[in-house]
Each structure stands twice: as C-alpha cells, then as structure tokens.
Amino acid sequence: MKQENERRNFLRKCWQMTFVAPLAGLWLAGCGSSKKSVATDKKLKATPCEDLTGVPAVDVEKRKSLGYTNLSPIPDKECRNCQLFIPPKEGSECGGCLLFAGPVSPEGYCTYWAPQV
C-alpha cells in the first residue's frame, strides 16, 4: 500500500511538471525580451539618418545601387566634403544628396563621391 501511494505521488508530480516547466520557460523567455527591445529602440534612436520612412522605394533602390552607406570606409571621402551633398538644415543631423531623396549622414559615402571644388 505504501509503495502504491509513493507511485501515485510521483506520477502526480510528473503530471504537474508537464504544465509547470513550459510555463516557467515562457516566463523566463519573456523576461529577456524587454531588454532586447530597449536596446533595439536605443539603436534606432541613435541613427536618425537611417530612417527611410516616407522615402519612395525607387530612391531607396537608387541609394543601394550607388553604394550609399552611413559610415564612409574611406576617411577622406565623406558626404560632408562631397560636391553633391546638401548640408543639414539648422537643428537637423542629416543632410541630403542631389542624386537621391532621403536623409544622408555627413559621415556617409557612396560610389559617386565627388570632391568639393
């Protein structure tokens, strides 16, 4: 009889754990997700010149085809010293470009970089 009660208790605990373990896993997974979203939000806020909201798809493709990047791989060739760069308006971090629409980082670069005269 004692052995039967021990077996029932063991089976009851196993049955309970089939529900508790997955819920605990979901709870723990949820704890880490908020930290990731905060880090992602900070990253998005740190680079306003990467926000292409409202930029037509044609211009987004044009940026890609011209090899535009927000950070120049060549220190002396940045958008800020390119002849095609439109300086940022007062209170803005991003400028523009005569070749395509949308925000342009002063530290950016594209394959059509032209020295200022």
Biopython code that builds the backbone (N, CA, C, O; Angstrom):
import numpy as np
from Bio.PDB.StructureBuilder import StructureBuilder

atoms = [
    (1, "MET", "N", (0.805, -1.185, 0.000)),
    (1, "MET", "CA", (0.000, 0.000, 0.000)),
    (1, "MET", "C", (0.856, 1.260, 0.000)),
    (1, "MET", "O", (0.565, 2.209, -0.729)),
    (2, "LYS", "N", (1.916, 1.276, 0.819)),
    (2, "LYS", "CA", (2.807, 2.430, 0.889)),
    (2, "LYS", "C", (3.489, 2.664, -0.451)),
    (2, "LYS", "O", (3.656, 3.804, -0.884)),
    (3, "GLN", "N", (3.874, 1.592, -1.089)),
    (3, "GLN", "CA", (4.550, 1.687, -2.383)),
    (3, "GLN", "C", (3.603, 2.260, -3.444)),
    (3, "GLN", "O", (4.032, 3.008, -4.323)),
    (4, "GLU", "N", (2.321, 1.907, -3.358)),
    (4, "GLU", "CA", (1.330, 2.408, -4.309)),
    (4, "GLU", "C", (1.120, 3.917, -4.129)),
    (4, "GLU", "O", (0.985, 4.641, -5.115)),
    (5, "ASN", "N", (1.090, 4.401, -2.864)),
    (5, "ASN", "CA", (0.936, 5.828, -2.593)),
    (5, "ASN", "C", (2.153, 6.620, -3.082)),
    (5, "ASN", "O", (2.004, 7.721, -3.612)),
    (6, "GLU", "N", (3.342, 6.070, -2.907)),
    (6, "GLU", "CA", (4.549, 6.738, -3.394)),
    (6, "GLU", "C", (4.524, 6.858, -4.915)),
    (6, "GLU", "O", (4.917, 7.876, -5.483)),
    (7, "ARG", "N", (4.056, 5.804, -5.551)),
    (7, "ARG", "CA", (3.972, 5.813, -7.021)),
    (7, "ARG", "C", (2.954, 6.867, -7.467)),
    (7, "ARG", "O", (3.222, 7.612, -8.409)),
    (8, "ARG", "N", (1.805, 6.944, -6.815)),
    (8, "ARG", "CA", (0.786, 7.943, -7.168)),
    (8, "ARG", "C", (1.327, 9.362, -6.990)),
    (8, "ARG", "O", (1.117, 10.225, -7.843)),
    (9, "ASN", "N", (2.017, 9.594, -5.886)),
    (9, "ASN", "CA", (2.605, 10.924, -5.649)),
    (9, "ASN", "C", (3.630, 11.266, -6.724)),
    (9, "ASN", "O", (3.682, 12.391, -7.220)),
    (10, "PHE", "N", (4.436, 10.279, -7.069)),
    (10, "PHE", "CA", (5.442, 10.501, -8.109)),
    (10, "PHE", "C", (4.775, 10.836, -9.440)),
    (10, "PHE", "O", (5.171, 11.790, -10.110)),
    (11, "LEU", "N", (3.758, 10.052, -9.829)),
    (11, "LEU", "CA", (3.058, 10.303, -11.093)),
    (11, "LEU", "C", (2.327, 11.643, -11.071)),
    (11, "LEU", "O", (2.296, 12.333, -12.090)),
    (12, "ARG", "N", (1.745, 12.027, -9.950)),
    (12, "ARG", "CA", (1.059, 13.309, -9.829)),
    (12, "ARG", "C", (2.059, 14.458, -10.021)),
    (12, "ARG", "O", (1.768, 15.422, -10.729)),
    (13, "LYS", "N", (3.226, 14.356, -9.394)),
    (13, "LYS", "CA", (4.245, 15.403, -9.537)),
    (13, "LYS", "C", (4.747, 15.487, -10.975)),
    (13, "LYS", "O", (4.972, 16.581, -11.493)),
    (14, "CYS", "N", (4.924, 14.336, -11.620)),
    (14, "CYS", "CA", (5.342, 14.337, -13.033)),
    (14, "CYS", "C", (4.294, 15.017, -13.892)),
    (14, "CYS", "O", (4.632, 15.814, -14.767)),
    (15, "TRP", "N", (3.014, 14.710, -13.654)),
    (15, "TRP", "CA", (1.921, 15.307, -14.406)),
    (15, "TRP", "C", (1.893, 16.832, -14.203)),
    (15, "TRP", "O", (1.684, 17.582, -15.156)),
    (16, "GLN", "N", (2.100, 17.274, -12.984)),
    (16, "GLN", "CA", (2.120, 18.704, -12.694)),
    (16, "GLN", "C", (3.289, 19.393, -13.384)),
    (16, "GLN", "O", (3.152, 20.515, -13.873)),
    (17, "MET", "N", (4.425, 18.733, -13.425)),
    (17, "MET", "CA", (5.616, 19.335, -14.046)),
    (17, "MET", "C", (5.467, 19.500, -15.555)),
    (17, "MET", "O", (6.120, 20.358, -16.149)),
    (18, "THR", "N", (4.606, 18.679, -16.189)),
    (18, "THR", "CA", (4.406, 18.842, -17.635)),
    (18, "THR", "C", (3.764, 20.187, -17.947)),
    (18, "THR", "O", (3.904, 20.703, -19.056)),
    (19, "PHE", "N", (3.059, 20.756, -16.971)),
    (19, "PHE", "CA", (2.454, 22.070, -17.176)),
    (19, "PHE", "C", (3.323, 23.201, -16.632)),
    (19, "PHE", "O", (3.373, 24.284, -17.215)),
    (20, "VAL", "N", (3.994, 22.954, -15.539)),
    (20, "VAL", "CA", (4.775, 23.994, -14.880)),
    (20, "VAL", "C", (6.046, 24.327, -15.660)),
    (20, "VAL", "O", (6.375, 25.503, -15.813)),
    (21, "ALA", "N", (6.759, 23.332, -16.151)),
    (21, "ALA", "CA", (8.041, 23.568, -16.832)),
    (21, "ALA", "C", (7.893, 24.452, -18.071)),
    (21, "ALA", "O", (8.654, 25.410, -18.207)),
    (22, "PRO", "N", (6.937, 24.174, -18.997)),
    (22, "PRO", "CA", (6.803, 25.068, -20.163)),
    (22, "PRO", "C", (6.402, 26.492, -19.781)),
    (22, "PRO", "O", (6.874, 27.455, -20.385)),
    (23, "LEU", "N", (5.526, 26.626, -18.774)),
    (23, "LEU", "CA", (5.128, 27.970, -18.350)),
    (23, "LEU", "C", (6.305, 28.734, -17.755)),
    (23, "LEU", "O", (6.452, 29.934, -17.983)),
    (24, "ALA", "N", (7.133, 28.041, -17.000)),
    (24, "ALA", "CA", (8.316, 28.683, -16.438)),
    (24, "ALA", "C", (9.264, 29.112, -17.554)),
    (24, "ALA", "O", (9.870, 30.181, -17.477)),
    (25, "GLY", "N", (9.395, 28.291, -18.583)),
    (25, "GLY", "CA", (10.243, 28.643, -19.724)),
    (25, "GLY", "C", (9.736, 29.877, -20.449)),
    (25, "GLY", "O", (10.515, 30.753, -20.822)),
    (26, "LEU", "N", (8.414, 29.942, -20.649)),
    (26, "LEU", "CA", (7.830, 31.126, -21.296)),
    (26, "LEU", "C", (8.031, 32.376, -20.448)),
    (26, "LEU", "O", (8.330, 33.453, -20.964)),
    (27, "TRP", "N", (7.864, 32.216, -19.161)),
    (27, "TRP", "CA", (8.053, 33.350, -18.262)),
    (27, "TRP", "C", (9.486, 33.860, -18.317)),
    (27, "TRP", "O", (9.721, 35.066, -18.378)),
    (28, "LEU", "N", (10.444, 32.935, -18.295)),
    (28, "LEU", "CA", (11.850, 33.335, -18.346)),
    (28, "LEU", "C", (12.202, 33.944, -19.694)),
    (28, "LEU", "O", (12.986, 34.892, -19.755)),
    (29, "ALA", "N", (11.638, 33.419, -20.771)),
    (29, "ALA", "CA", (11.895, 33.981, -22.103)),
    (29, "ALA", "C", (11.348, 35.398, -22.196)),
    (29, "ALA", "O", (11.956, 36.258, -22.833)),
    (30, "GLY", "N", (10.213, 35.644, -21.572)),
    (30, "GLY", "CA", (9.618, 36.976, -21.582)),
    (30, "GLY", "C", (10.439, 37.990, -20.817)),
    (30, "GLY", "O", (10.405, 39.180, -21.131)),
    (31, "CYS", "N", (11.172, 37.539, -19.824)),
    (31, "CYS", "CA", (11.996, 38.460, -19.032)),
    (31, "CYS", "C", (13.113, 39.067, -19.873)),
    (31, "CYS", "O", (13.426, 40.246, -19.706)),
    (32, "GLY", "N", (13.708, 38.312, -20.752)),
    (32, "GLY", "CA", (14.828, 38.804, -21.559)),
    (32, "GLY", "C", (14.387, 39.625, -22.753)),
    (32, "GLY", "O", (15.165, 40.445, -23.240)),
    (33, "SER", "N", (13.163, 39.438, -23.250)),
    (33, "SER", "CA", (12.740, 40.128, -24.461)),
    (33, "SER", "C", (12.625, 41.631, -24.266)),
    (33, "SER", "O", (12.876, 42.383, -25.208)),
    (34, "SER", "N", (12.258, 42.090, -23.090)),
    (34, "SER", "CA", (12.127, 43.530, -22.882)),
    (34, "SER", "C", (13.484, 44.216, -22.960)),
    (34, "SER", "O", (13.572, 45.355, -23.419)),
    (35, "LYS", "N", (14.533, 43.547, -22.523)),
    (35, "LYS", "CA", (15.864, 44.143, -22.601)),
    (35, "LYS", "C", (16.287, 44.291, -24.052)),
    (35, "LYS", "O", (16.919, 45.284, -24.412)),
    (36, "LYS", "N", (15.951, 43.319, -24.890)),
    (36, "LYS", "CA", (16.310, 43.389, -26.303)),
    (36, "LYS", "C", (15.587, 44.534, -26.987)),
    (36, "LYS", "O", (16.189, 45.240, -27.796)),
    (37, "SER", "N", (14.312, 44.736, -26.685)),
    (37, "SER", "CA", (13.572, 45.797, -27.343)),
    (37, "SER", "C", (14.097, 47.166, -26.931)),
    (37, "SER", "O", (14.115, 48.086, -27.749)),
    (38, "VAL", "N", (14.522, 47.319, -25.688)),
    (38, "VAL", "CA", (15.093, 48.586, -25.238)),
    (38, "VAL", "C", (16.385, 48.855, -25.995)),
    (38, "VAL", "O", (16.616, 49.981, -26.437)),
    (39, "ALA", "N", (17.234, 47.836, -26.153)),
    (39, "ALA", "CA", (18.485, 48.004, -26.888)),
    (39, "ALA", "C", (18.204, 48.336, -28.343)),
    (39, "ALA", "O", (18.893, 49.172, -28.929)),
    (40, "THR", "N", (17.204, 47.699, -28.936)),
    (40, "THR", "CA", (16.847, 47.968, -30.323)),
    (40, "THR", "C", (16.334, 49.391, -30.462)),
    (40, "THR", "O", (16.698, 50.087, -31.410)),
    (41, "ASP", "N", (15.490, 49.838, -29.530)),
    (41, "ASP", "CA", (14.977, 51.203, -29.576)),
    (41, "ASP", "C", (16.105, 52.218, -29.484)),
    (41, "ASP", "O", (16.088, 53.217, -30.202)),
    (42, "LYS", "N", (17.087, 51.985, -28.615)),
    (42, "LYS", "CA", (18.211, 52.902, -28.483)),
    (42, "LYS", "C", (19.005, 52.957, -29.782)),
    (42, "LYS", "O", (19.454, 54.025, -30.197)),
    (43, "LYS", "N", (19.176, 51.810, -30.417)),
    (43, "LYS", "CA", (19.931, 51.763, -31.669)),
    (43, "LYS", "C", (19.210, 52.564, -32.742)),
    (43, "LYS", "O", (19.846, 53.308, -33.488)),
    (44, "LEU", "N", (17.881, 52.421, -32.832)),
    (44, "LEU", "CA", (17.125, 53.156, -33.827)),
    (44, "LEU", "C", (17.176, 54.656, -33.569)),
    (44, "LEU", "O", (17.264, 55.447, -34.509)),
    (45, "LYS", "N", (17.123, 55.045, -32.316)),
    (45, "LYS", "CA", (17.155, 56.463, -31.991)),
    (45, "LYS", "C", (18.540, 57.062, -32.202)),
    (45, "LYS", "O", (18.656, 58.266, -32.432)),
    (46, "ALA", "N", (19.584, 56.255, -32.129)),
    (46, "ALA", "CA", (20.948, 56.750, -32.233)),
    (46, "ALA", "C", (21.319, 57.102, -33.664)),
    (46, "ALA", "O", (22.287, 57.831, -33.878)),
    (47, "THR", "N", (20.582, 56.609, -34.648)),
    (47, "THR", "CA", (20.941, 56.840, -36.044)),
    (47, "THR", "C", (19.743, 57.364, -36.843)),
    (47, "THR", "O", (19.128, 56.604, -37.592)),
    (48, "PRO", "N", (19.407, 58.640, -36.697)),
    (48, "PRO", "CA", (18.249, 59.185, -37.402)),
    (48, "PRO", "C", (18.443, 59.234, -38.919)),
    (48, "PRO", "O", (17.463, 59.271, -39.662)),
    (49, "CYS", "N", (19.674, 59.235, -39.378)),
    (49, "CYS", "CA", (19.917, 59.302, -40.810)),
    (49, "CYS", "C", (19.627, 57.974, -41.516)),
    (49, "CYS", "O", (19.659, 57.910, -42.744)),
    (50, "GLU", "N", (19.345, 56.921, -40.753)),
    (50, "GLU", "CA", (18.998, 55.634, -41.345)),
    (50, "GLU", "C", (17.498, 55.461, -41.501)),
    (50, "GLU", "O", (17.053, 54.478, -42.092)),
    (51, "ASP", "N", (16.709, 56.392, -40.984)),
    (51, "ASP", "CA", (15.251, 56.294, -41.057)),
    (51, "ASP", "C", (14.782, 56.674, -42.461)),
    (51, "ASP", "O", (14.844, 57.838, -42.856)),
    (52, "LEU", "N", (14.315, 55.678, -43.200)),
    (52, "LEU", "CA", (13.874, 55.910, -44.570)),
    (52, "LEU", "C", (12.357, 55.923, -44.684)),
    (52, "LEU", "O", (11.812, 55.674, -45.760)),
    (53, "THR", "N", (11.673, 56.211, -43.586)),
    (53, "THR", "CA", (10.220, 56.293, -43.594)),
    (53, "THR", "C", (9.781, 57.410, -44.532)),
    (53, "THR", "O", (10.249, 58.542, -44.417)),
    (54, "GLY", "N", (8.903, 57.099, -45.440)),
    (54, "GLY", "CA", (8.401, 58.094, -46.378)),
    (54, "GLY", "C", (9.247, 58.281, -47.620)),
    (54, "GLY", "O", (8.860, 59.031, -48.516)),
    (55, "VAL", "N", (10.391, 57.619, -47.700)),
    (55, "VAL", "CA", (11.242, 57.718, -48.891)),
    (55, "VAL", "C", (10.710, 56.727, -49.927)),
    (55, "VAL", "O", (10.535, 55.549, -49.615)),
    (56, "PRO", "N", (10.451, 57.182, -51.150)),
    (56, "PRO", "CA", (9.939, 56.282, -52.186)),
    (56, "PRO", "C", (10.884, 55.098, -52.431)),
    (56, "PRO", "O", (12.104, 55.232, -52.337)),
    (57, "ALA", "N", (10.302, 53.951, -52.744)),
    (57, "ALA", "CA", (11.085, 52.728, -52.980)),
    (57, "ALA", "C", (12.108, 52.917, -54.094)),
    (57, "ALA", "O", (13.187, 52.324, -54.053)),
    (58, "VAL", "N", (11.780, 53.730, -55.077)),
    (58, "VAL", "CA", (12.712, 53.991, -56.185)),
    (58, "VAL", "C", (13.991, 54.627, -55.650)),
    (58, "VAL", "O", (15.092, 54.254, -56.055)),
    (59, "ASP", "N", (13.844, 55.582, -54.743)),
    (59, "ASP", "CA", (15.016, 56.254, -54.183)),
    (59, "ASP", "C", (15.791, 55.349, -53.231)),
    (59, "ASP", "O", (17.014, 55.454, -53.137)),
    (60, "VAL", "N", (15.092, 54.461, -52.524)),
    (60, "VAL", "CA", (15.787, 53.515, -51.651)),
    (60, "VAL", "C", (16.655, 52.594, -52.512)),
    (60, "VAL", "O", (17.799, 52.309, -52.158)),
    (61, "GLU", "N", (16.118, 52.135, -53.631)),
    (61, "GLU", "CA", (16.886, 51.280, -54.544)),
    (61, "GLU", "C", (18.054, 52.053, -55.167)),
    (61, "GLU", "O", (19.135, 51.501, -55.368)),
    (62, "LYS", "N", (17.826, 53.319, -55.465)),
    (62, "LYS", "CA", (18.880, 54.155, -56.043)),
    (62, "LYS", "C", (20.044, 54.296, -55.065)),
    (62, "LYS", "O", (21.209, 54.234, -55.459)),
    (63, "ARG", "N", (19.716, 54.487, -53.781)),
    (63, "ARG", "CA", (20.754, 54.575, -52.743)),
    (63, "ARG", "C", (21.610, 53.317, -52.748)),
    (63, "ARG", "O", (22.838, 53.376, -52.691)),
    (64, "LYS", "N", (20.921, 52.165, -52.818)),
    (64, "LYS", "CA", (21.640, 50.884, -52.814)),
    (64, "LYS", "C", (22.503, 50.737, -54.060)),
    (64, "LYS", "O", (23.650, 50.300, -53.972)),
    (65, "SER", "N", (21.961, 51.097, -55.214)),
    (65, "SER", "CA", (22.721, 50.940, -56.456)),
    (65, "SER", "C", (23.944, 51.862, -56.507)),
    (65, "SER", "O", (24.932, 51.555, -57.174)),
    (66, "LEU", "N", (23.869, 52.995, -55.797)),
    (66, "LEU", "CA", (25.008, 53.920, -55.744)),
    (66, "LEU", "C", (25.988, 53.541, -54.634)),
    (66, "LEU", "O", (27.010, 54.205, -54.456)),
    (67, "GLY", "N", (25.686, 52.488, -53.893)),
    (67, "GLY", "CA", (26.586, 52.015, -52.840)),
    (67, "GLY", "C", (26.630, 52.918, -51.625)),
    (67, "GLY", "O", (27.651, 52.996, -50.942)),
    (68, "TYR", "N", (25.511, 53.611, -51.347)),
    (68, "TYR", "CA", (25.483, 54.514, -50.193)),
    (68, "TYR", "C", (25.576, 53.738, -48.891)),
    (68, "TYR", "O", (24.939, 52.699, -48.716)),
    (69, "THR", "N", (26.387, 54.270, -47.980)),
    (69, "THR", "CA", (26.491, 53.730, -46.624)),
    (69, "THR", "C", (26.571, 54.896, -45.655)),
    (69, "THR", "O", (27.095, 55.955, -45.999)),
    (70, "ASN", "N", (26.049, 54.709, -44.434)),
    (70, "ASN", "CA", (26.012, 55.792, -43.447)),
    (70, "ASN", "C", (27.370, 56.118, -42.841)),
    (70, "ASN", "O", (27.533, 57.165, -42.215)),
    (71, "LEU", "N", (28.333, 55.244, -43.017)),
    (71, "LEU", "CA", (29.669, 55.468, -42.469)),
    (71, "LEU", "C", (30.690, 55.170, -43.558)),
    (71, "LEU", "O", (30.770, 54.043, -44.046)),
    (72, "SER", "N", (31.457, 56.158, -43.932)),
    (72, "SER", "CA", (32.416, 56.012, -45.023)),
    (72, "SER", "C", (33.553, 55.062, -44.665)),
    (72, "SER", "O", (34.132, 55.161, -43.583)),
    (73, "PRO", "N", (33.873, 54.143, -45.574)),
    (73, "PRO", "CA", (35.021, 53.261, -45.355)),
    (73, "PRO", "C", (36.341, 53.971, -45.659)),
    (73, "PRO", "O", (37.415, 53.478, -45.316)),
    (74, "ILE", "N", (36.247, 55.130, -46.305)),
    (74, "ILE", "CA", (37.427, 55.906, -46.690)),
    (74, "ILE", "C", (37.375, 57.226, -45.916)),
    (74, "ILE", "O", (36.532, 58.075, -46.206)),
    (75, "PRO", "N", (38.262, 57.408, -44.942)),
    (75, "PRO", "CA", (38.186, 58.586, -44.054)),
    (75, "PRO", "C", (38.132, 59.936, -44.773)),
    (75, "PRO", "O", (37.417, 60.828, -44.316)),
    (76, "ASP", "N", (38.842, 60.116, -45.855)),
    (76, "ASP", "CA", (38.877, 61.416, -46.537)),
    (76, "ASP", "C", (37.701, 61.626, -47.485)),
    (76, "ASP", "O", (37.515, 62.727, -48.003)),
    (77, "LYS", "N", (36.917, 60.599, -47.713)),
    (77, "LYS", "CA", (35.787, 60.703, -48.643)),
    (77, "LYS", "C", (34.485, 60.488, -47.886)),
    (77, "LYS", "O", (33.981, 59.370, -47.784)),
    (78, "GLU", "N", (33.955, 61.579, -47.360)),
    (78, "GLU", "CA", (32.685, 61.554, -46.645)),
    (78, "GLU", "C", (31.708, 62.467, -47.357)),
    (78, "GLU", "O", (32.110, 63.360, -48.103)),
    (79, "CYS", "N", (30.428, 62.244, -47.125)),
    (79, "CYS", "CA", (29.409, 63.079, -47.760)),
    (79, "CYS", "C", (29.600, 64.560, -47.441)),
    (79, "CYS", "O", (29.358, 65.415, -48.293)),
    (80, "ARG", "N", (30.031, 64.864, -46.227)),
    (80, "ARG", "CA", (30.184, 66.272, -45.826)),
    (80, "ARG", "C", (31.186, 67.028, -46.701)),
    (80, "ARG", "O", (31.106, 68.253, -46.796)),
    (81, "ASN", "N", (32.123, 66.330, -47.339)),
    (81, "ASN", "CA", (33.071, 67.013, -48.226)),
    (81, "ASN", "C", (32.881, 66.585, -49.686)),
    (81, "ASN", "O", (33.822, 66.586, -50.479)),
    (82, "CYS", "N", (31.629, 66.216, -50.021)),
    (82, "CYS", "CA", (31.278, 65.845, -51.394)),
    (82, "CYS", "C", (30.550, 67.010, -52.055)),
    (82, "CYS", "O", (29.785, 67.715, -51.398)),
    (83, "GLN", "N", (30.776, 67.210, -53.315)),
    (83, "GLN", "CA", (30.159, 68.304, -54.063)),
    (83, "GLN", "C", (28.638, 68.113, -54.186)),
    (83, "GLN", "O", (27.915, 69.093, -54.368)),
    (84, "LEU", "N", (28.148, 66.888, -54.090)),
    (84, "LEU", "CA", (26.727, 66.595, -54.260)),
    (84, "LEU", "C", (25.933, 66.640, -52.948)),
    (84, "LEU", "O", (24.715, 66.467, -52.950)),
    (85, "PHE", "N", (26.625, 66.873, -51.837)),
    (85, "PHE", "CA", (25.991, 66.870, -50.517)),
    (85, "PHE", "C", (25.231, 68.163, -50.262)),
    (85, "PHE", "O", (25.717, 69.256, -50.551)),
    (86, "ILE", "N", (24.031, 68.017, -49.718)),
    (86, "ILE", "CA", (23.223, 69.166, -49.294)),
    (86, "ILE", "C", (23.341, 69.239, -47.779)),
    (86, "ILE", "O", (22.882, 68.327, -47.091)),
    (87, "PRO", "N", (23.946, 70.301, -47.233)),
    (87, "PRO", "CA", (24.162, 70.398, -45.782)),
    (87, "PRO", "C", (22.860, 70.305, -44.996)),
    (87, "PRO", "O", (21.799, 70.678, -45.497)),
    (88, "PRO", "N", (22.942, 69.801, -43.751)),
    (88, "PRO", "CA", (21.735, 69.697, -42.921)),
    (88, "PRO", "C", (21.157, 71.066, -42.584)),
    (88, "PRO", "O", (21.878, 72.053, -42.440)),
    (89, "LYS", "N", (19.833, 71.092, -42.463)),
    (89, "LYS", "CA", (19.172, 72.327, -42.028)),
    (89, "LYS", "C", (19.445, 72.508, -40.546)),
    (89, "LYS", "O", (19.797, 71.553, -39.853)),
    (90, "GLU", "N", (19.285, 73.718, -40.062)),
    (90, "GLU", "CA", (19.539, 74.016, -38.650)),
    (90, "GLU", "C", (18.670, 73.132, -37.755)),
    (90, "GLU", "O", (17.458, 73.043, -37.952)),
    (91, "GLY", "N", (19.291, 72.481, -36.777)),
    (91, "GLY", "CA", (18.579, 71.606, -35.854)),
    (91, "GLY", "C", (18.455, 70.169, -36.332)),
    (91, "GLY", "O", (17.832, 69.345, -35.662)),
    (92, "SER", "N", (19.035, 69.860, -37.474)),
    (92, "SER", "CA", (18.972, 68.501, -38.016)),
    (92, "SER", "C", (20.367, 67.906, -38.108)),
    (92, "SER", "O", (21.344, 68.622, -38.324)),
    (93, "GLU", "N", (20.454, 66.604, -37.944)),
    (93, "GLU", "CA", (21.747, 65.924, -38.048)),
    (93, "GLU", "C", (22.029, 65.450, -39.468)),
    (93, "GLU", "O", (23.183, 65.233, -39.835)),
    (94, "CYS", "N", (20.973, 65.290, -40.270)),
    (94, "CYS", "CA", (21.107, 64.690, -41.592)),
    (94, "CYS", "C", (20.971, 65.729, -42.692)),
    (94, "CYS", "O", (20.157, 66.650, -42.622)),
    (95, "GLY", "N", (21.791, 65.545, -43.697)),
    (95, "GLY", "CA", (21.711, 66.393, -44.869)),
    (95, "GLY", "C", (20.961, 65.671, -45.966)),
    (95, "GLY", "O", (20.108, 64.824, -45.703)),
    (96, "GLY", "N", (21.288, 66.013, -47.192)),
    (96, "GLY", "CA", (20.657, 65.389, -48.345)),
    (96, "GLY", "C", (21.678, 65.191, -49.443)),
    (96, "GLY", "O", (22.866, 65.460, -49.268)),
    (97, "CYS", "N", (21.193, 64.712, -50.584)),
    (97, "CYS", "CA", (22.068, 64.472, -51.725)),
    (97, "CYS", "C", (21.337, 64.869, -52.997)),
    (97, "CYS", "O", (20.118, 64.727, -53.090)),
    (98, "LEU", "N", (22.082, 65.366, -53.974)),
    (98, "LEU", "CA", (21.491, 65.748, -55.248)),
    (98, "LEU", "C", (21.111, 64.528, -56.091)),
    (98, "LEU", "O", (20.340, 64.657, -57.043)),
    (99, "LEU", "N", (21.642, 63.342, -55.756)),
    (99, "LEU", "CA", (21.397, 62.142, -56.555)),
    (99, "LEU", "C", (20.155, 61.359, -56.143)),
    (99, "LEU", "O", (19.536, 60.705, -56.982)),
    (100, "PHE", "N", (19.780, 61.414, -54.863)),
    (100, "PHE", "CA", (18.637, 60.639, -54.386)),
    (100, "PHE", "C", (17.977, 61.338, -53.206)),
    (100, "PHE", "O", (18.581, 62.200, -52.567)),
    (101, "ALA", "N", (16.736, 60.961, -52.923)),
    (101, "ALA", "CA", (15.969, 61.564, -51.824)),
    (101, "ALA", "C", (16.243, 60.825, -50.520)),
    (101, "ALA", "O", (16.716, 59.688, -50.510)),
    (102, "GLY", "N", (15.934, 61.497, -49.434)),
    (102, "GLY", "CA", (16.067, 60.882, -48.118)),
    (102, "GLY", "C", (17.225, 61.450, -47.334)),
    (102, "GLY", "O", (18.053, 62.185, -47.873)),
    (103, "PRO", "N", (17.284, 61.103, -46.039)),
    (103, "PRO", "CA", (18.336, 61.629, -45.173)),
    (103, "PRO", "C", (19.705, 61.050, -45.507)),
    (103, "PRO", "O", (19.837, 59.877, -45.858)),
    (104, "VAL", "N", (20.712, 61.896, -45.388)),
    (104, "VAL", "CA", (22.089, 61.485, -45.682)),
    (104, "VAL", "C", (22.971, 61.874, -44.500)),
    (104, "VAL", "O", (22.948, 63.013, -44.035)),
    (105, "SER", "N", (23.738, 60.915, -44.032)),
    (105, "SER", "CA", (24.657, 61.156, -42.923)),
    (105, "SER", "C", (25.880, 61.920, -43.428)),
    (105, "SER", "O", (26.432, 61.569, -44.470)),
    (106, "PRO", "N", (26.313, 62.961, -42.706)),
    (106, "PRO", "CA", (27.527, 63.676, -43.109)),
    (106, "PRO", "C", (28.754, 62.763, -43.152)),
    (106, "PRO", "O", (29.707, 63.038, -43.881)),
    (107, "GLU", "N", (28.731, 61.675, -42.371)),
    (107, "GLU", "CA", (29.842, 60.717, -42.361)),
    (107, "GLU", "C", (29.663, 59.619, -43.402)),
    (107, "GLU", "O", (30.457, 58.681, -43.458)),
    (108, "GLY", "N", (28.626, 59.731, -44.224)),
    (108, "GLY", "CA", (28.303, 58.708, -45.214)),
    (108, "GLY", "C", (29.219, 58.733, -46.426)),
    (108, "GLY", "O", (30.160, 59.522, -46.508)),
    (109, "TYR", "N", (28.914, 57.844, -47.366)),
    (109, "TYR", "CA", (29.727, 57.704, -48.581)),
    (109, "TYR", "C", (28.918, 56.966, -49.632)),
    (109, "TYR", "O", (28.077, 56.129, -49.305)),
    (110, "CYS", "N", (29.174, 57.278, -50.887)),
    (110, "CYS", "CA", (28.642, 56.471, -51.997)),
    (110, "CYS", "C", (29.700, 56.458, -53.095)),
    (110, "CYS", "O", (30.684, 57.196, -53.030)),
    (111, "THR", "N", (29.493, 55.623, -54.094)),
    (111, "THR", "CA", (30.491, 55.457, -55.160)),
    (111, "THR", "C", (30.574, 56.676, -56.074)),
    (111, "THR", "O", (31.513, 56.789, -56.862)),
    (112, "TYR", "N", (29.609, 57.587, -55.982)),
    (112, "TYR", "CA", (29.639, 58.787, -56.812)),
    (112, "TYR", "C", (30.221, 59.998, -56.077)),
    (112, "TYR", "O", (29.987, 61.139, -56.475)),
    (113, "TRP", "N", (30.969, 59.750, -55.021)),
    (113, "TRP", "CA", (31.566, 60.828, -54.247)),
    (113, "TRP", "C", (32.417, 61.697, -55.168)),
    (113, "TRP", "O", (33.219, 61.190, -55.952)),
    (114, "ALA", "N", (32.230, 63.023, -55.063)),
    (114, "ALA", "CA", (32.981, 63.971, -55.887)),
    (114, "ALA", "C", (33.561, 65.047, -54.974)),
    (114, "ALA", "O", (32.833, 65.626, -54.167)),
    (115, "PRO", "N", (34.850, 65.321, -55.087)),
    (115, "PRO", "CA", (35.467, 66.330, -54.197)),
    (115, "PRO", "C", (34.877, 67.718, -54.445)),
    (115, "PRO", "O", (34.531, 68.078, -55.570)),
    (116, "GLN", "N", (34.777, 68.477, -53.366)),
    (116, "GLN", "CA", (34.303, 69.860, -53.494)),
    (116, "GLN", "C", (35.369, 70.688, -54.179)),
    (116, "GLN", "O", (36.563, 70.499, -53.949)),
    (117, "VAL", "N", (34.931, 71.600, -55.017)),
    (117, "VAL", "CA", (35.857, 72.444, -55.769)),
    (117, "VAL", "C", (36.060, 73.753, -55.059)),
    (117, "VAL", "O", (36.810, 74.605, -55.537)),
]
sb = StructureBuilder()
sb.init_structure("model")
sb.init_model(0)
sb.init_chain("A")
sb.init_seg("    ")
for serial, (resi, resn, name, xyz) in enumerate(atoms, 1):
    if name == "N":
        sb.init_residue(resn, " ", resi, " ")
    sb.init_atom(name, np.array(xyz, "f"), 0.0, 1.0, " ", f" {name:<3s}", serial, name[0])
structure = sb.get_structure()
